[in-house]
Amino acid sequence: MDFEKIIDRKQTDSVKWDTIEETFNHPDVLPMWIADMDFDSPIPIKEALRRVIDEEILGYSFPGNSLLEAIIEWQKDYHDMRIEENDILFSPGVLSSIAVTIASLTEPGDSILIHDPVYPPFYSMCEKNNRHIFRSSLILSEGRYEMNFKDMESQFKKKNIKLFILSNPHNPGGRVWSKEELIRLTDLCIKYGVILISDEIHSDLVYHENTCVSPVTLNESYKNWIVTLHSATKTFNIAGVKASFMIVFNEMLKNKIIKVQEETELGVINTFGMRATEAAFSNSREWHKVLLSKLESNRRIVIDYFDKNLPNISYMNPESTYLFWFNASSLEINPSELRGTFADIGKVGLNDGISYGPNGGPYMRLNFAVPEPILIEGLNRIKSVFDHFSK
C-alpha cells in the first residue's frame, strides 16, 4: 500500500493520461481532472483478477452467493443498510443505472430535476433519453452548498417532476448531506410523487468528521420511493472493470427496471467486474482505511497551500470525495474559457465548473488523489495561472 509510488500510466489507453492532447490541446498538461486515482489498486483485487486468468477458460459467469454476501455485508457495516439478495440489481456502471432508471420510471417528455451544479452526466443522460431537465441551484452558505428546498418544492409542484437525481455525497462540491436535509428532501419527493435516485458512488470516501447517510435507511416508508446506486469502482480505483449495482426495495419499481434491463442487456456485468467487486468489499478493507488517511493528508496539503499561497481564492473544504472545488472568478475570464486558460498558461488539466451547470461557472475542479509530489506540482501550476493574471 505505497500511496506515494508514482505509476506511469501513459500508453495504457488511460482516459486520464492518454487523451491529454485531445482534451486540453497540449501534450505536456498535467492531468488532474477525471475522477480516478493515480494510486495502485488493492493487491487482493489484482490477485482475484489473476485467478480469473488462471482458470484458463473465460466463459459465461453469474453473480455468485459470495459476491452478493460481500455487498450485503459492506452495506451493513459501512452504511447501516440492511438488504437482501433480491434487493440487488447489477449494472455495468452507475451511468447505465441512471439511464435505465430514467427509461423505466419515466416516459419521454417527462420532467426530471437535478441540482446545479452537479455531475454533468445527470443532465446528459436525461437529455439523451428525451426528458425535460430542470435545475435547482444549490445555495452557497458559509463555504458549502445547501439545498434550496423552497425552489425544489416549487418545481416539484409547478413542473410535474417525476424523478429527482441526487448526488450523495455531492460531486463536485464534496458536500455530505445531513440526515435532516435528506429527510426533508425525501419527504418532499413523497409529497409530490417524485422517485428519488440516490447516486452514492462516492459514499465510501468520506472524511472522519462526517457520516454519509443513505436516505433509504432513514425511514421504512422511504424504501418505496428510493433507488440507491452504488459501486466499488470509485472507492477502490477500479473504474475500468465496469461493475455497479442498484438497491431497490419496491417490487413495482424493481420490476419496471428489470424489464428495461432485459430489453437492453443492461443487467449484466462481466466476470472481472464480479470478482473485483467481491475482492474489494471482502478483502480490501485495510487498503480502504489507509486510502482515507492518504486522502485526508492530501486534502490538508491542498487547503494549506491555498490558504498560504492563494489566500484570496475561495474554495470548498470537501467533506467527502477527492475533489477540490475552487473559485476562479478573480481571473475575470469567461467560464467557457477557464479550462483552456489553465491548460495554456499553467499546463494543468482541470474540470471546468461550467460543465456542471450554470451555477458552477466560476469554479474549477481539482482531483487530488495523486502522490504528494504530483499534487504539489499541480498546485504550483494552478498558482502560476493566478500569478500570471495578477501581474
Summary of the structure (lengths in Angstrom):
residues: 391
radius of gyration: 20.7
end to end distance: 43.0
largest distance: 63.1
contacts: 1291
relative contact order: 0.17
helix: 48%
strand: 16%
